Amino acid sequence: MTGHLRAFSAFLYDFVIGDDWLVAAGVAIGLAATYLLAHAAHVTAWWLVPVLLVALLPISLWRGVRGS
């Protein structure tokens, strides 16, 4: 049972984090900020995650090209 749990945890880590932890952290922060803006400040904040992803994609590509 622990072997299956360890394998699933490794898959989940690789799926969520993948090659670039910065993008995963940016998405998590963007989702949390969207939630806080929508619920605490009552702001329509659907646009925040797409804007954040447009900003993070070139950074991720630059880091990937630079690393290889």
Secondary structure, 3 states (H helix, E strand, C coil): CHHHHHHHHHHHHHHHCCCCHHHHHHHHHHHHHHHHHHHCCCCCCCCHHHHHHHHHHHHHHHHHHHHC
